[in-house]
Amino acid sequence: MAARADIEAVIWDFGGVFTSSPFEAFNRYEAERGLPKDLIRRVNATNHHDNAWALFERNEVDADRFDQLFLEESAALGHPVRGRDVLPLLSGAVRPRMVAALKACKQHFKVGCITNNVVSMHSPGQDEIQRAAGAMGEIMPLFDAIIESSKAGVRKPDPKIYLMMCELLAVKPEACVYLDDLGINCKPAAALGMTAIKVMDVDQTLADLAEATGLSFETEDAV
């Protein structure tokens, strides 16, 4: 298969794309403590532009304030959870096939990463926990451009952050493919003209990415 001539860049989310979804860790935490399933996701989805998570990812509050605000927000839903207990759940296991897909895309397109993160997590490729995962340290240097919400002061799904990446890569939105594990983050990318792929599992993602880029990727049996 030949790379599509109308595609110039592939832009990636990080957590839940190159690593297993933190939602899995959230659910394990909830089950272990007898909390309702998806409680943490509900906290994060409530007032999602200005809640504790949003403020922390834009670096507008520090870790102590996040801890307090998240506790207040979860308590308002009937189940108090400290923010400091949630942060360690963010690191996931590396998905080697997704890393291989990134390397394949880099041979034909510009590649960028837009990640919502917090200062205490550092850059996804430098975090102590993630570096301990082995292959993680090789991922971030592959990108031509990286935007971290905690450094940029803007976070997904604000359309500004996608346009910032387009400017860095010198491409138009309609010449981009965008991958994210959250539909709410895919919608503004699609509205700008990008080909948006919601990452649900690796097989589905690689099939959708192959269709969007014209490239072929290794099947599970070949890995």
C-alpha positions in Angstrom: 0.0 0.0 0.0 1.2 3.5 -0.8 1.0 6.4 1.6 -1.9 8.8 0.8 -0.6 12.0 -0.9 -3.3 14.1 0.8 -2.1 13.3 4.3 0.9 15.2 5.6 0.8 14.5 9.4 -0.3 12.0 12.0 -1.0 13.5 15.4 -1.2 11.3 18.5 -2.5 11.5 22.0 -0.3 9.6 24.4 -1.9 7.9 27.4 -4.5 5.4 26.3 -2.9 5.3 22.9 0.7 4.2 23.4 -0.1 2.9 26.8 -3.0 1.0 28.2 -5.9 3.2 29.2 -5.9 4.7 32.7 -9.6 3.9 32.8 -8.6 0.3 33.4 -6.6 1.4 36.5 -9.4 3.6 37.6 -11.9 0.7 37.5 -9.5 -1.6 39.4 -9.1 1.1 42.1 -12.8 1.6 42.3 -13.5 -2.2 42.6 -10.8 -2.6 45.3 -12.4 0.1 47.4 -16.1 -0.7 46.8 -16.7 2.5 44.8 -19.1 2.7 41.9 -17.6 1.8 38.6 -16.5 4.8 36.5 -16.8 7.2 39.5 -13.4 8.8 38.7 -14.5 9.3 35.1 -17.7 11.0 36.2 -15.7 13.3 38.5 -13.5 14.2 35.5 -16.4 14.7 33.2 -18.3 17.0 35.5 -17.6 20.7 34.6 -14.8 19.3 32.5 -13.5 22.7 31.4 -13.0 24.1 34.9 -12.8 21.1 37.3 -9.8 20.0 39.3 -8.5 17.9 36.5 -8.8 20.7 33.9 -7.1 23.2 36.2 -4.3 20.8 37.0 -3.6 19.9 33.4 -3.4 23.6 32.5 -1.0 24.1 35.4 -3.4 26.6 37.1 -3.3 24.7 40.5 -0.5 22.7 42.2 -0.7 19.1 43.4 -1.9 20.0 46.9 -4.8 22.1 45.5 -5.7 19.4 43.0 -5.8 16.9 45.8 -8.2 19.1 47.8 -10.4 20.0 44.8 -10.7 16.5 43.5 -11.7 15.4 47.0 -14.4 18.0 47.1 -15.7 17.1 43.7 -15.8 13.4 44.3 -17.5 14.0 47.7 -20.2 16.0 45.9 -20.9 12.8 44.0 -21.2 10.9 47.2 -17.9 9.1 47.3 -14.8 11.1 48.6 -11.6 10.2 46.8 -8.3 12.2 47.2 -6.7 13.5 44.1 -3.3 12.3 45.3 -4.6 8.7 45.2 -5.7 9.1 41.5 -2.5 10.4 40.0 -0.5 7.1 40.4 -3.1 5.4 38.3 -2.2 7.3 35.2 0.8 5.3 34.1 -0.1 2.3 31.8 1.7 -0.6 30.1 3.3 0.2 26.7 1.6 -1.1 23.6 4.5 -2.2 21.3 2.3 -2.4 18.1 1.3 1.2 18.5 4.9 2.3 18.9 5.7 0.3 15.7 2.9 2.1 13.9 4.3 5.5 15.0 7.7 4.5 13.6 6.1 3.4 10.3 4.1 6.7 10.0 7.2 8.7 10.7 8.8 7.3 7.6 6.1 8.9 5.5 4.5 11.8 7.5 5.2 14.4 10.1 4.3 13.2 13.5 3.2 15.1 16.5 1.9 14.5 20.0 -0.7 16.4 22.0 -1.0 15.3 25.6 -3.0 16.5 28.5 -0.7 16.1 31.4 0.3 17.7 34.7 3.5 19.1 35.9 4.1 16.3 38.4 4.0 13.8 35.6 6.8 15.6 33.7 7.0 14.8 30.0 5.5 11.4 29.3 8.8 10.1 28.0 10.7 11.2 31.1 8.5 10.2 33.9 10.3 7.8 36.3 7.5 5.3 36.3 7.1 5.2 32.6 10.8 5.0 31.9 10.8 1.9 34.1 8.5 0.3 31.6 11.4 -0.1 29.3 10.4 0.9 25.8 8.8 4.2 26.9 12.0 6.2 26.7 12.2 5.7 23.0 8.8 7.1 22.1 8.9 10.8 22.8 12.0 11.6 20.7 10.3 10.1 17.6 7.9 13.1 17.4 8.6 16.1 15.3 6.6 18.3 17.7 5.1 17.8 21.2 2.5 19.9 23.0 1.9 19.3 26.7 -1.1 21.0 28.3 0.8 21.7 31.5 3.4 23.7 29.5 1.1 25.3 26.9 -1.6 26.4 29.4 -4.3 25.0 27.1 -5.7 21.5 27.0 -7.8 19.3 24.8 -10.6 19.6 23.8 -9.9 23.3 23.3 -9.5 23.7 19.4 -6.6 26.1 20.0 -4.3 23.2 21.0 -4.9 21.4 17.7 -4.3 24.5 15.7 -1.1 25.1 17.7 0.2 21.7 16.5 -0.8 22.4 12.9 1.3 25.5 13.1 4.3 23.7 14.6 4.1 21.0 11.9 3.3 23.6 9.1 0.3 21.6 7.9 -3.4 22.3 7.5 -5.9 20.4 9.6 -7.5 18.7 6.7 -4.1 17.1 5.9 -3.9 15.5 9.4 -4.9 12.3 11.0 -5.6 12.5 14.7 -5.8 9.7 17.3 -7.1 9.8 20.8 -8.8 7.4 23.2 -11.4 10.0 24.2 -14.3 10.9 21.9 -14.5 14.4 23.4 -11.0 15.1 22.2 -11.6 13.6 18.7 -14.7 15.8 18.0 -12.8 19.2 17.8 -10.1 17.6 15.6 -12.8 16.3 13.2 -14.6 19.7 13.3 -11.3 21.4 12.2 -11.1 19.0 9.2 -8.8 16.3 10.6 -9.4 12.6 10.1 -10.1 11.6 13.7 -9.7 8.1 15.0 -11.0 7.1 18.4 -8.7 4.5 19.9 -10.7 1.7 21.5 -8.3 -1.2 21.0 -5.1 -1.8 19.0 -6.6 -3.9 16.2 -9.3 -1.4 15.5 -6.9 1.5 15.7 -4.4 0.0 13.3 -7.1 -0.9 10.8 -8.5 2.6 10.9 -5.1 4.1 10.7 -4.2 2.0 7.7 -7.4 3.2 5.9 -6.6 6.8 6.8 -3.0 6.8 5.8 -2.7 4.2 3.1 0.0 2.3 5.0 -0.2 -1.2 6.2 0.7 -2.3 9.8 1.7 -5.6 11.4 -1.1 -7.9 12.4 -1.2 -9.3 15.9 0.0 -12.7 14.6 3.1 -11.1 13.0 4.2 -9.5 16.3 
